[in-house]
Amino acid sequence: MKTALPRLGALLALTSLTLTLLAGCAGTPERPDSSIRQALFNLGERAAALVMTAPSLPQPPSDQVLLLAPPEVNAGLGIEEIRFEESLVRALLAVSDGPQVLDWGESLNEGGDNQWRLESRLMADGPRLSLSDRELLPYRLTLTLRRPGEEAARWEQSLQGALDATAL
């Protein structure tokens, strides 16, 4: 009987581990839009990192306020403007010691010295690229910083890449 007790303990431990693994696999299924969320999140992170390197943006960025203009998104990409804006806002807010982020409105045309209007334009940058297992959508994201009330851009940069069309 003494030799059966350690075996029983090992069997119970193995059973417990198996049930834990199975419970993890049977948990909430992956959301169908998780791929696009990740693709947009990555794009938002790249955009936020680029904005933080803007030489016109005074340092430290935590003293600045970014007023986000509604994004312009090419309909051919299949991305809703609100989803892209959400990803960009989340990425900007995630920057350590980053700026404050607000939605831009017409009433914010005359701002303080620490306010910057951030405009974003996500456009298709060529035809779809067909691969053996998916299609890629080339894009160009243009980011522009302006002072509220000014038409002239103080800074403008672009990012280029391709989004997996199956994720959209």
C-alpha positions in Angstrom: 0.0 0.0 0.0 2.9 2.3 0.7 4.1 2.1 -3.0 0.6 2.9 -4.3 0.4 6.2 -2.4 3.2 8.0 -4.3 1.8 6.7 -7.6 -1.7 8.0 -6.6 -0.2 11.4 -5.8 1.6 11.5 -9.1 -1.5 10.5 -11.0 -3.6 13.2 -9.2 -1.0 15.8 -10.1 -0.9 14.7 -13.7 -4.7 14.7 -13.9 -4.8 18.2 -12.3 -2.2 19.5 -14.8 -4.1 17.9 -17.8 -7.4 19.5 -16.6 -5.8 22.9 -16.2 -4.3 22.7 -19.7 -7.7 21.6 -21.2 -9.5 24.5 -19.3 -7.0 26.9 -20.9 -7.7 25.6 -24.3 -11.4 25.6 -23.8 -11.4 29.2 -22.6 -12.8 32.1 -24.5 -12.2 31.7 -28.2 -10.0 34.1 -30.1 -12.1 37.0 -31.4 -12.4 37.1 -35.1 -11.1 40.6 -35.3 -8.0 40.0 -33.1 -5.7 39.9 -36.1 -6.8 43.3 -37.3 -6.6 44.6 -33.8 -3.0 43.4 -33.6 -2.1 44.8 -37.1 -3.6 48.2 -36.2 -2.0 48.1 -32.8 1.4 47.5 -34.4 0.8 50.3 -36.9 -0.3 52.6 -34.0 2.8 51.8 -32.1 5.1 52.6 -35.1 3.2 55.9 -35.6 3.4 56.9 -31.9 7.2 56.1 -31.9 7.7 58.3 -35.0 5.7 61.2 -33.5 7.7 61.1 -30.3 10.9 61.6 -32.4 9.5 64.8 -34.0 12.1 67.5 -33.4 9.4 70.2 -33.4 7.7 68.6 -30.4 9.3 70.2 -27.3 10.7 67.9 -24.6 9.5 66.5 -22.4 6.5 65.2 -24.3 4.6 64.8 -21.1 4.2 68.6 -21.0 2.6 68.6 -24.5 -1.0 68.1 -25.6 -1.7 66.3 -28.9 -5.1 67.3 -30.4 -6.0 64.4 -32.7 -7.8 65.4 -35.9 -10.2 62.8 -37.2 -8.1 60.5 -39.4 -8.5 60.1 -43.1 -8.5 56.5 -44.1 -8.8 55.2 -47.6 -11.9 53.1 -48.0 -10.1 50.6 -50.2 -8.1 49.4 -47.2 -11.2 48.1 -45.5 -10.4 49.8 -42.1 -12.9 51.9 -40.3 -11.6 55.3 -39.3 -12.7 54.9 -35.7 -10.7 51.6 -35.4 -7.6 53.2 -36.7 -8.0 56.2 -34.5 -8.5 54.0 -31.5 -5.3 52.2 -32.2 -3.4 55.4 -32.6 -4.8 56.9 -29.4 -4.0 53.8 -27.4 -0.4 53.7 -28.8 0.1 57.4 -28.0 -1.3 57.0 -24.5 1.0 54.0 -23.9 4.2 56.0 -24.5 6.0 56.3 -21.2 6.0 60.0 -20.1 4.1 60.7 -23.3 1.9 63.6 -24.2 -1.7 64.1 -23.2 -4.0 63.1 -26.1 -7.3 64.8 -26.8 -9.8 64.7 -29.7 -9.4 67.9 -31.8 -12.4 70.1 -32.2 -13.0 73.4 -34.0 -13.1 75.1 -30.6 -9.5 74.1 -30.1 -8.2 76.2 -33.0 -6.5 78.7 -30.7 -4.4 76.7 -28.2 -1.6 77.2 -25.7 2.1 76.9 -26.4 2.0 73.2 -25.4 -0.7 72.2 -27.9 -0.1 70.4 -31.2 -2.6 69.2 -33.8 -1.8 65.7 -35.1 -3.3 64.8 -38.4 -3.1 61.2 -39.8 -3.8 60.0 -43.3 -3.8 56.2 -44.1 -3.9 55.6 -47.8 -3.5 52.7 -50.1 -0.1 52.8 -51.6 -0.5 50.5 -54.7 -2.5 47.5 -55.8 -3.2 44.5 -53.7 -0.2 42.1 -53.7 -1.3 38.4 -54.1 0.8 35.8 -52.4 0.1 32.1 -52.4 -1.8 32.2 -49.1 -3.0 35.8 -48.7 -3.2 39.2 -50.1 -1.3 42.2 -48.9 -2.5 45.8 -49.0 0.3 48.3 -49.3 -0.3 51.5 -47.3 1.3 54.8 -46.6 0.5 56.5 -43.3 1.3 60.2 -43.2 1.5 62.0 -39.9 1.5 65.8 -39.7 2.0 68.1 -36.7 0.7 71.6 -36.8 0.2 74.3 -34.3 -3.5 75.0 -33.7 -4.7 77.8 -35.9 -1.8 77.4 -38.3 -2.0 75.9 -41.8 1.7 75.3 -42.2 3.0 71.9 -41.1 5.7 72.0 -38.5 6.6 68.3 -39.1 5.5 65.6 -41.5 6.6 62.0 -41.8 5.4 58.9 -43.6 5.4 55.2 -42.8 5.0 52.6 -45.5 4.1 48.9 -45.2 1.5 46.3 -46.1 -1.4 45.0 -44.1 -2.6 41.4 -44.5 -6.0 41.6 -46.2 -7.2 38.4 -44.5 -6.8 40.2 -41.2 -9.1 43.0 -42.3 
